[in-house]
Amino acid sequence: MFFVAKILISAVVISAASWLAGRSPALAGFLVAMPVATVLVLPFAQLEHGRTADTIALARSILLAIPASLAFFVPFLFAERLGLGFWPTYALAWAALAAGYALHRIAAGMLSIG
């Protein structure tokens, strides 16, 4: 039942942001730019597992993962300059994301997060 509630709450938040885009695009843009999944996952994890230390570790891991996950977009910055099409750039983006994940794991280990 909790799983269904999480799906409904997530759907409402996403739908509300979409609706808000028609009323206040600036506010909707700000809300969507936020890590909406994080805003939902943290309280869900706390409610479901009840382990504050694990929820805080999750938040720290997310904080480290955000800049690391941006590595995915780096190849797109250089695609035109390098004369790359979409698919080679997309493949490089996944490789960059894998490298970002490796760095995330190293940093998380150094901070005893995971």
N, CA and C atoms as an extended XYZ file, in Angstrom:
342
Properties=species:S:1:pos:R:3:atomname:S:1:resname:S:1:resid:I:1 pbc="F F F"
N         0.815       -1.196        0.000 N   MET     1
C         0.000        0.000        0.000 CA  MET     1
C         0.862        1.266        0.000 C   MET     1
N         1.970        1.224        0.767 N   PHE     2
C         2.863        2.374        0.815 CA  PHE     2
C         3.454        2.643       -0.562 C   PHE     2
N         3.737        1.574       -1.315 N   PHE     3
C         4.283        1.707       -2.663 CA  PHE     3
C         3.304        2.481       -3.547 C   PHE     3
N         2.034        2.153       -3.474 N   VAL     4
C         1.010        2.841       -4.271 CA  VAL     4
C         0.909        4.306       -3.846 C   VAL     4
N         0.986        4.575       -2.557 N   ALA     5
C         0.940        5.956       -2.068 CA  ALA     5
C         2.117        6.756       -2.610 C   ALA     5
N         3.306        6.144       -2.651 N   LYS     6
C         4.484        6.834       -3.184 CA  LYS     6
C         4.287        7.160       -4.666 C   LYS     6
N         3.712        6.232       -5.411 N   ILE     7
C         3.450        6.482       -6.834 CA  ILE     7
C         2.473        7.641       -6.995 C   ILE     7
N         1.399        7.636       -6.215 N   LEU     8
C         0.392        8.703       -6.318 CA  LEU     8
C         0.970       10.064       -5.931 C   LEU     8
N         1.726       10.125       -4.859 N   ILE     9
C         2.323       11.393       -4.423 CA  ILE     9
C         3.287       11.909       -5.490 C   ILE     9
N         4.115       11.024       -6.023 N   SER    10
C         5.067       11.423       -7.068 CA  SER    10
C         4.338       11.945       -8.295 C   SER    10
N         3.284       11.266       -8.691 N   ALA    11
C         2.502       11.694       -9.859 CA  ALA    11
C         1.859       13.057       -9.625 C   ALA    11
N         1.365       13.287       -8.422 N   VAL    12
C         0.743       14.574       -8.101 CA  VAL    12
C         1.775       15.699       -8.146 C   VAL    12
N         2.969       15.464       -7.596 N   VAL    13
C         4.010       16.498       -7.598 CA  VAL    13
C         4.403       16.852       -9.029 C   VAL    13
N         4.624       15.846       -9.862 N   ILE    14
C         5.004       16.097      -11.254 CA  ILE    14
C         3.872       16.788      -12.005 C   ILE    14
N         2.652       16.337      -11.811 N   SER    15
C         1.497       16.957      -12.468 CA  SER    15
C         1.296       18.395      -12.007 C   SER    15
N         1.496       18.639      -10.725 N   ALA    16
C         1.354       20.001      -10.197 CA  ALA    16
C         2.395       20.933      -10.805 C   ALA    16
N         3.618       20.453      -10.967 N   ALA    17
C         4.663       21.278      -11.583 CA  ALA    17
C         4.304       21.582      -13.034 C   ALA    17
N         3.759       20.608      -13.731 N   SER    18
C         3.336       20.814      -15.114 CA  SER    18
C         2.203       21.838      -15.190 C   SER    18
N         1.238       21.724      -14.294 N   TRP    19
C         0.116       22.671      -14.249 CA  TRP    19
C         0.627       24.073      -13.911 C   TRP    19
N         1.539       24.149      -12.962 N   LEU    20
C         2.073       25.428      -12.531 CA  LEU    20
C         2.811       26.144      -13.660 C   LEU    20
N         3.362       25.386      -14.600 N   ALA    21
C         4.090       25.977      -15.729 CA  ALA    21
C         3.210       26.937      -16.525 C   ALA    21
N         1.918       26.665      -16.567 N   GLY    22
C         0.996       27.546      -17.276 CA  GLY    22
C         0.643       28.798      -16.483 C   GLY    22
N         0.780       28.748      -15.186 N   ARG    23
C         0.433       29.870      -14.311 CA  ARG    23
C         1.640       30.733      -13.954 C   ARG    23
N         2.739       30.066      -13.655 N   SER    24
C         3.949       30.773      -13.235 CA  SER    24
C         5.171       30.009      -13.754 C   SER    24
N         5.541       30.259      -15.020 N   PRO    25
C         6.657       29.505      -15.598 CA  PRO    25
C         7.960       29.635      -14.802 C   PRO    25
N         8.221       30.812      -14.237 N   ALA    26
C         9.456       30.998      -13.479 CA  ALA    26
C         9.474       30.103      -12.237 C   ALA    26
N         8.371       30.077      -11.497 N   LEU    27
C         8.293       29.234      -10.303 CA  LEU    27
C         8.344       27.759      -10.691 C   LEU    27
N         7.608       27.385      -11.728 N   ALA    28
C         7.619       25.992      -12.176 CA  ALA    28
C         9.019       25.577      -12.611 C   ALA    28
N         9.706       26.471      -13.328 N   GLY    29
C        11.064       26.169      -13.757 CA  GLY    29
C        11.996       25.953      -12.580 C   GLY    29
N        11.847       26.783      -11.563 N   PHE    30
C        12.677       26.629      -10.363 CA  PHE    30
C        12.392       25.292       -9.682 C   PHE    30
N        11.106       24.957       -9.549 N   LEU    31
C        10.738       23.710       -8.880 CA  LEU    31
C        11.224       22.490       -9.653 C   LEU    31
N        11.096       22.553      -10.979 N   VAL    32
C        11.525       21.414      -11.793 CA  VAL    32
C        13.054       21.291      -11.805 C   VAL    32
N        13.747       22.424      -11.724 N   ALA    33
C        15.214       22.381      -11.700 CA  ALA    33
C        15.729       21.793      -10.396 C   ALA    33
N        14.932       21.873       -9.352 N   MET    34
C        15.323       21.255       -8.081 CA  MET    34
C        15.385       19.749       -8.295 C   MET    34
N        16.147       19.086       -7.497 N   PRO    35
C        16.148       17.620       -7.600 CA  PRO    35
C        14.842       17.067       -7.014 C   PRO    35
N        13.776       17.119       -7.834 N   VAL    36
C        12.443       16.729       -7.363 CA  VAL    36
C        12.443       15.297       -6.850 C   VAL    36
N        13.164       14.416       -7.520 N   ALA    37
C        13.215       13.031       -7.044 CA  ALA    37
C        13.779       12.978       -5.622 C   ALA    37
N        14.783       13.793       -5.354 N   THR    38
C        15.384       13.815       -4.026 CA  THR    38
C        14.395       14.301       -2.983 C   THR    38
N        13.655       15.340       -3.318 N   VAL    39
C        12.673       15.898       -2.391 CA  VAL    39
C        11.627       14.843       -2.027 C   VAL    39
N        11.341       13.947       -2.955 N   LEU    40
C        10.380       12.879       -2.687 CA  LEU    40
C        11.030       11.667       -2.012 C   LEU    40
N        12.197       11.276       -2.488 N   VAL    41
C        12.832       10.049       -2.009 CA  VAL    41
C        13.271       10.140       -0.547 C   VAL    41
N        13.805       11.272       -0.134 N   LEU    42
C        14.307       11.360        1.246 CA  LEU    42
C        13.225       11.084        2.291 C   LEU    42
N        12.073       11.768        2.238 N   PRO    43
C        11.058       11.426        3.250 CA  PRO    43
C        10.486       10.018        3.065 C   PRO    43
N        10.360        9.563        1.804 N   PHE    44
C         9.874        8.194        1.589 CA  PHE    44
C        10.823        7.185        2.226 C   PHE    44
N        12.129        7.369        2.032 N   ALA    45
C        13.115        6.449        2.607 CA  ALA    45
C        13.053        6.474        4.129 C   ALA    45
N        12.920        7.663        4.695 N   GLN    46
C        12.848        7.776        6.160 CA  GLN    46
C        11.601        7.087        6.693 C   GLN    46
N        10.468        7.325        6.036 N   LEU    47
C         9.221        6.703        6.486 CA  LEU    47
C         9.253        5.186        6.327 C   LEU    47
N         9.844        4.735        5.225 N   GLU    48
C         9.844        3.305        4.939 CA  GLU    48
C        10.838        2.529        5.803 C   GLU    48
N        12.018        3.105        6.027 N   HIS    49
C        13.061        2.367        6.731 CA  HIS    49
C        13.295        2.865        8.160 C   HIS    49
N        12.988        4.144        8.415 N   GLY    50
C        13.092        4.682        9.758 CA  GLY    50
C        14.505        4.802       10.309 C   GLY    50
N        15.488        4.783        9.423 N   ARG    51
C        16.877        4.874        9.886 CA  ARG    51
C        17.450        6.227        9.453 C   ARG    51
N        17.457        7.166       10.379 N   THR    52
C        17.901        8.528       10.092 CA  THR    52
C        19.314        8.557        9.534 C   THR    52
N        20.210        7.780       10.094 N   ALA    53
C        21.599        7.772        9.628 CA  ALA    53
C        21.677        7.360        8.159 C   ALA    53
N        20.872        6.356        7.760 N   ASP    54
C        20.864        5.920        6.368 CA  ASP    54
C        20.263        6.990        5.452 C   ASP    54
N        19.239        7.677        5.919 N   THR    55
C        18.625        8.731        5.113 CA  THR    55
C        19.596        9.890        4.932 C   THR    55
N        20.321       10.238        5.966 N   ILE    56
C        21.325       11.300        5.862 CA  ILE    56
C        22.452       10.865        4.927 C   ILE    56
N        22.860        9.604        5.006 N   ALA    57
C        23.891        9.084        4.092 CA  ALA    57
C        23.384        9.144        2.645 C   ALA    57
N        22.117        8.836        2.445 N   LEU    58
C        21.521        8.931        1.112 CA  LEU    58
C        21.591       10.364        0.600 C   LEU    58
N        21.231       11.325        1.440 N   ALA    59
C        21.282       12.739        1.039 CA  ALA    59
C        22.703       13.162        0.690 C   ALA    59
N        23.670       12.709        1.464 N   ARG    60
C        25.076       13.036        1.170 CA  ARG    60
C        25.512       12.415       -0.149 C   ARG    60
N        25.094       11.192       -0.377 N   SER    61
C        25.431       10.525       -1.632 CA  SER    61
C        24.834       11.267       -2.814 C   SER    61
N        23.607       11.726       -2.668 N   ILE    62
C        22.955       12.494       -3.732 CA  ILE    62
C        23.711       13.786       -3.986 C   ILE    62
N        24.126       14.457       -2.922 N   LEU    63
C        24.886       15.695       -3.066 CA  LEU    63
C        26.152       15.465       -3.885 C   LEU    63
N        26.836       14.374       -3.631 N   LEU    64
C        28.028       14.042       -4.413 CA  LEU    64
C        27.673       13.623       -5.836 C   LEU    64
N        26.553       12.963       -5.992 N   ALA    65
C        26.175       12.422       -7.299 CA  ALA    65
C        25.724       13.498       -8.279 C   ALA    65
N        25.164       14.584       -7.795 N   ILE    66
C        24.651       15.613       -8.709 CA  ILE    66
C        25.760       16.147       -9.615 C   ILE    66
N        26.869       16.653       -9.081 N   PRO    67
C        27.901       17.127      -10.009 CA  PRO    67
C        28.515       15.992      -10.831 C   PRO    67
N        28.641       14.808      -10.238 N   ALA    68
C        29.209       13.678      -10.985 CA  ALA    68
C        28.309       13.289      -12.154 C   ALA    68
N        26.996       13.355      -11.951 N   SER    69
C        26.069       12.981      -13.024 CA  SER    69
C        26.046       14.007      -14.148 C   SER    69
N        26.465       15.223      -13.868 N   LEU    70
C        26.531       16.247      -14.921 CA  LEU    70
C        27.589       15.921      -15.964 C   LEU    70
N        28.491       14.984      -15.647 N   ALA    71
C        29.494       14.540      -16.622 CA  ALA    71
C        28.823       14.020      -17.888 C   ALA    71
N        27.602       13.514      -17.761 N   PHE    72
C        26.851       13.015      -18.926 CA  PHE    72
C        26.737       14.075      -20.019 C   PHE    72
N        26.619       15.333      -19.641 N   PHE    73
C        26.383       16.400      -20.610 CA  PHE    73
C        27.655       16.964      -21.239 C   PHE    73
N        28.809       16.656      -20.670 N   VAL    74
C        30.072       17.218      -21.158 CA  VAL    74
C        30.325       16.902      -22.637 C   VAL    74
N        30.152       15.666      -23.098 N   PRO    75
C        30.394       15.416      -24.522 CA  PRO    75
C        29.513       16.259      -25.454 C   PRO    75
N        28.331       16.607      -25.006 N   PHE    76
C        27.449       17.431      -25.835 CA  PHE    76
C        27.989       18.847      -26.002 C   PHE    76
N        28.798       19.299      -25.042 N   LEU    77
C        29.416       20.620      -25.157 CA  LEU    77
C        30.425       20.674      -26.301 C   LEU    77
N        31.070       19.544      -26.562 N   PHE    78
C        32.156       19.509      -27.541 CA  PHE    78
C        31.793       18.787      -28.834 C   PHE    78
N        30.588       18.310      -28.961 N   ALA    79
C        30.194       17.493      -30.112 CA  ALA    79
C        30.388       18.219      -31.440 C   ALA    79
N        29.924       19.439      -31.551 N   GLU    80
C        30.050       20.171      -32.815 CA  GLU    80
C        31.509       20.465      -33.133 C   GLU    80
N        32.246       20.895      -32.142 N   ARG    81
C        33.661       21.218      -32.339 CA  ARG    81
C        34.442       19.991      -32.814 C   ARG    81
N        34.056       18.806      -32.312 N   LEU    82
C        34.738       17.576      -32.691 CA  LEU    82
C        34.111       16.899      -33.912 C   LEU    82
N        33.034       17.491      -34.426 N   GLY    83
C        32.368       16.928      -35.600 CA  GLY    83
C        31.674       15.606      -35.331 C   GLY    83
N        31.164       15.442      -34.121 N   LEU    84
C        30.500       14.198      -33.750 CA  LEU    84
C        28.997       14.289      -33.984 C   LEU    84
N        28.405       13.197      -34.430 N   GLY    85
C        26.958       13.108      -34.543 CA  GLY    85
C        26.343       12.787      -33.198 C   GLY    85
N        25.020       12.660      -33.208 N   PHE    86
C        24.318       12.406      -31.953 CA  PHE    86
C        24.736       11.089      -31.312 C   PHE    86
N        24.725        9.983      -32.051 N   TRP    87
C        24.954        8.674      -31.447 CA  TRP    87
C        26.355        8.511      -30.873 C   TRP    87
N        27.405        8.948      -31.581 N   PRO    88
C        28.726        8.872      -30.934 CA  PRO    88
C        28.806        9.757      -29.674 C   PRO    88
N        28.174       10.919      -29.749 N   THR    89
C        28.169       11.810      -28.590 CA  THR    89
C        27.404       11.180      -27.436 C   THR    89
N        26.294       10.553      -27.754 N   TYR    90
C        25.475        9.883      -26.743 CA  TYR    90
C        26.265        8.754      -26.082 C   TYR    90
N        27.003        8.003      -26.884 N   ALA    91
C        27.834        6.921      -26.335 CA  ALA    91
C        28.920        7.489      -25.429 C   ALA    91
N        29.548        8.571      -25.858 N   LEU    92
C        30.555        9.220      -25.011 CA  LEU    92
C        29.933        9.756      -23.721 C   LEU    92
N        28.699       10.226      -23.824 N   ALA    93
C        28.005       10.741      -22.637 CA  ALA    93
C        27.836        9.628      -21.605 C   ALA    93
N        27.481        8.433      -22.058 N   TRP    94
C        27.340        7.308      -21.138 CA  TRP    94
C        28.684        6.915      -20.538 C   TRP    94
N        29.746        6.993      -21.352 N   ALA    95
C        31.090        6.707      -20.835 CA  ALA    95
C        31.482        7.750      -19.783 C   ALA    95
N        31.162        9.018      -20.056 N   ALA    96
C        31.457       10.079      -19.096 CA  ALA    96
C        30.654        9.874      -17.808 C   ALA    96
N        29.420        9.428      -17.945 N   LEU    97
C        28.598        9.157      -16.767 CA  LEU    97
C        29.198        8.018      -15.944 C   LEU    97
N        29.708        6.994      -16.621 N   ALA    98
C        30.361        5.888      -15.910 CA  ALA    98
C        31.579        6.402      -15.148 C   ALA    98
N        32.351        7.292      -15.777 N   ALA    99
C        33.503        7.881      -15.090 CA  ALA    99
C        33.040        8.718      -13.903 C   ALA    99
N        31.943        9.469      -14.071 N   GLY   100
C        31.384       10.252      -12.972 CA  GLY   100
C        30.941        9.364      -11.826 C   GLY   100
N        30.357        8.209      -12.165 N   TYR   101
C        29.936        7.266      -11.125 CA  TYR   101
C        31.149        6.722      -10.370 C   TYR   101
N        32.213        6.409      -11.112 N   ALA   102
C        33.431        5.910      -10.457 CA  ALA   102
C        33.980        6.956       -9.483 C   ALA   102
N        33.988        8.215       -9.909 N   LEU   103
C        34.443        9.283       -9.012 CA  LEU   103
C        33.517        9.427       -7.808 C   LEU   103
N        32.226        9.255       -8.049 N   HIS   104
C        31.254        9.312       -6.953 CA  HIS   104
C        31.536        8.233       -5.929 C   HIS   104
N        31.800        7.017       -6.402 N   ARG   105
C        32.085        5.911       -5.489 CA  ARG   105
C        33.348        6.165       -4.678 C   ARG   105
N        34.370        6.728       -5.331 N   ILE   106
C        35.618        7.045       -4.629 CA  ILE   106
C        35.353        8.088       -3.543 C   ILE   106
N        34.645        9.161       -3.920 N   ALA   107
C        34.352       10.229       -2.952 CA  ALA   107
C        33.472        9.715       -1.821 C   ALA   107
N        32.475        8.891       -2.153 N   ALA   108
C        31.595        8.339       -1.120 CA  ALA   108
C        32.386        7.456       -0.155 C   ALA   108
N        33.330        6.692       -0.690 N   GLY   109
C        34.175        5.863        0.160 CA  GLY   109
C        35.044        6.680        1.085 C   GLY   109
N        35.578        7.789        0.541 N   MET   110
C        36.430        8.655        1.348 CA  MET   110
C        35.645        9.317        2.481 C   MET   110
N        34.353        9.553        2.231 N   LEU   111
C        33.512       10.193        3.242 CA  LEU   111
C        32.705        9.181        4.058 C   LEU   111
N        32.996        7.906        3.845 N   SER   112
C        32.304        6.800        4.543 CA  SER   112
C        30.797        6.872        4.359 C   SER   112
N        30.369        7.124        3.116 N   ILE   113
C        28.934        7.206        2.848 CA  ILE   113
C        28.374        5.856        2.416 C   ILE   113
N        29.099        5.126        1.641 N   GLY   114
C        28.452        3.948        1.123 CA  GLY   114
C        29.343        2.810        0.942 C   GLY   114
